[in-house]
Amino acid sequence: MTIDIACVECIINQSSKVANAIGADELLTNKITSTIKDMSKDFSFDNNPPEIASYVYEKMAEIANKKDLYGEIKKLSTKKALSFVPLLKEKLKDSDNKFFTATKIAVAGNVIDLAARIEFDLQEELEKIFEREFAYNDFDKLEIEIKKAKQILVIGDNVGEHIFDYMFIEILQEIFPHVEVHYMVRGNPIINDVTMIEAQEAGFDKLCNLVDSGVNTPGFAYTRANSDAKELFDNVDLIISKGMGNYECLSPSHRKNICFLLKVKCEVVASSLDKNVGDIICKIV
């Protein structure tokens, strides 16, 4: 999906969030925000939001002289997510449908998004997620596709959320032991998206096949992926795409059998899905 005028305003607002996150003084804050405002005049409406974000965050990192603008916050997000693991393991233990519960857990983690216009509280989300219905519900179809699949690619999204992805993949492998699972991450730090560093720290390299996509966008932009990631994307039986950034990059896609798991956090994506901000989505295309 290409950018909307609302995306431009959202990306400009993200410059203030970044300045605040890195503790920028007034001079640096003004330089970051004014530079992004100037850049916004030349945004191409042929690009999707993650592609635009890649240019913007690269420029902000250059100005701030920081490779990973959200490095410290990502560590805190991971720590917070890990604090919920014991509770969520009890939920799984008591569940009548462990894979459904694990899928809800994976979607709940998608609230950890530092680029979203609207912010949601993780604890509140986890308290409500098990009673909330999917606004777009292809869960039964997802189960059918997994039963038929030999290889599944899960495309990760944000740090903190990746802890819940780990739990999701654990249960997926337990329930469907015939499936080979791959987990794909970003090629370099961008916003608070998961990279090889955070994924290896969480143990994904021991859980499943961990893949570096090579992309520098907060979403899987196929044209920017390395050759191995493209080959995997094209040839697995099923793709499970986490979060809005991946949805924005893969709507549309040249391939079929993509399951989008996300929480709707902006009006532009809500309009694209014909749903509401705050809805949770399990949609196969």
N, C-alpha and C positions, 0 to 999 in steps of 0.2 A: 504494500500500500504506500502511496506517495504522501508527502507531507501536506498538511492542511495549514491554513493561516494560524490556527490555534497552536499548531506544533511550533511555529516560529516564536510565538510569545512564550511558550513553555521552555524552549531551549534557551531563550534569553534569560528567563527567570532562574534557570539552572546555574548561570554564572554567579549569581548572588549566593546560591547554596554552596557552591564550590569555595568561594571566597570565605564564607563563614566556616566551612568545614576545615580549611587549612589555617584558620586563625589569621587571615590576611589583615594587614593594617589598612588604614583609609586610602593611602596612595596606591597600594597594590590592588585593593578592592576596586577602586575606580578604574584602574588600568584594565583589569579583567573584564568588568562589566561593560565598559565603553568599547573595548575591542570586539566583544561578541555582538553588541548592538550594531556596530559597523559591519561586521561579517554578515549579519542577518539580512542586510539589504541585497546581498548577492546569493542567498540560498536558492538552489534550484528546486522547483516544484516537480521535477522529474525524479527526484531522489526520495527514498524513504527516510523516516525519522532517524533510524540508527546510522545511516550513511552521513546525514548532516551532522549528527552528534560526534562522529569520528573526527571530523575536521575541527569542530568546536573544542572538543576535549584535548585534542592534540595541541591546539593553540594555547589553551589555558594552562596545560602542563608546561609548555615552553615558557610562558610568561612567569609562572610560579616557580620554575626550575625544580619541578617535582615530577618524577616518572610516574608515580602512582598517587593521584590526588586524594584518593579515599583509602589509602593503605591502612591507616590507624583505625578508621571507622569500620573497615572490613573485618579487622581482628575483633573488634567489639561485637559486630554482628554475628560472627562465628561463635563467640563465647556465649552470647545471649541464646542463640539457637540451640547450642549444646545443653544449656540449662533445662530445656524442655524435653530432652530426649528420654529421661526416665519416665516422665508422665506419659509420653506418647507410646513408649514401649508397653506400658500398662494398658493403654487404649487398644493396642494391637493384640495383646494377650487376651483381652476380654471380648474381642470383636467376633461376631458371627461371620463376617466377611472381611478377612484380613486384607485382601488386595484392594477392596473398595475403601477401607479405612486408610490404607497406605497412600492411595491416590488422593484422598482428601487432605492428608498430611502434606503431600507434595504441593498441592495447590495452595494450602494455607501459607507455606513458606514463601510464596510469590509476592506477599505483601512487602517483603524486604526490598524496596526499590527506591533508591535515592534520587532517581530522576523523575519520579512520578509527581504530577501536579498535586494530587491528593494523597496524603499519607495515612496509612492504616496501622493500628497497633497490633503487634504480633500476638501478644498474650490474649487480647480480646478476640482476635481472629481464630486462634486455636480453641477458645472456649465455645465459639459459635459454629465452627466449620462442620462439625459432625452432625448437626441438626439442619444445616443449610442444604437446600437442593441445588444441583447444577442447573443453571438457567438454560444452558445448552447441554443436553445430556446424551452423549454417545457412549456411556460407560459400557453398556452391554455389547455394543459393537466393538469397543476396544478389547474386551475380553476375547471375543471371537477371533479378532485379528491376531492377538498374541498367541492363541492356541495354534494358529496356522503358521506362525512365523518361526523361522530358524535364527534370524538375526534382527535385533532391535537397536536402534540408535536413540539414546536420550540426549537431547541438546540442552545443556545447562543454561542457567540464567544468572542469578545473583548470588553473591557470597552470603552465607547464613542460610539462604534457601537451599544451598547445595547440601547442607547437613540433612535436610528432609528428603532431598533427592536420594541420598545414600540409603536412608531407611526404606524409601520406595523401591529402590533397586534390590535391596536385600530381600524384601518380601516378594517382588516379582520373580527373582531367581528361586526362591523357596517354593512358590506356587507353580511356577512354570520352569522346571529345571532343564527342559530341553532347549531353552532359548539362550543364545549367546548375546550378552548385553554390552554395548559400547556407550561410553559417556564422553560427550564432546564439550570442550571449554574454549574460551577466547584465546587468541594468539598473544595478546598483551593486555596490560591493565587499561580498562576503559570503564568509567563510572565505577560502580561497585560489582561489576560482573566477575564471575568466577574464572580464574586462569589455572594453569598447571600447578602453580605454587599452592594455592588453597586446596585444590583437588587432591594433590599428593599428601598434603598435611592431614587431610581427612581420611586418607587411606583408599581412595578410589582405584589407585594403581594395583591394589591387592584384591579389590572387590570385583572389578570388571576390566574391560579393555579401555584404558583412558586415552583420549585422543585430543591433540592440539589442533584446532580448526585452522589456525593461522590468520583468522580475521581480526581486524582492528576496529570492529564495529560492535556496539552493544546489541547484538542480534546476529544470527547466522546469515551473512551476506554471501551467497554462493559464489559470486564472481570474484570475491576477495579471498576465498578459501584456498588452502594449499591443495596439491593434487591428491594426496592421500585422503583428505577430508571430503573432497568432491567425489572420489570413487566410492567411499563408504556411504555417503549420503545417497548416491544414485543407486546403490546395489542392495542395501538392507531391505528387509521385507516390510518393516514398519518404523516410522520415526515418531518419537514422542517429543514434542517441542514445548519447552517450558517458558512461560512468561510472554509479556507484550512485545519486547524487542524482537524475539524470534518470530512472533506472529506477524509483526510489521514487515519483517524481511521476507517471510515465506508466503505472503498473501498478495499475489498468487505465487505458486511454484511450478516448475516444469514437471515435477513428479507428484504422484498420488500417494495415498495411504500415510498421511501426516495427521497425528492426533495433537491438537493444541490444548494444553493444560495451562490455564492462567486465571488470574483475577483481573477484572476490568478496572483500570485505574484512571482512565481519562475518557472524555466525551468523544474523541475522534475514534478510538478503538471501539467504544460502545456503539457508535453509529455504524461502523464497519460490520459489527456482529449483529446489529439490530437488537442490542441488549442494553442494560443500564450499568452505570458506574457502580461498582461494588459487587456485581454478579460474578459467579464463578463458572468457568467454562470447561467442558470436556467435549471437543468437537473434532470429528474426523472428516478430512477432505481427501 
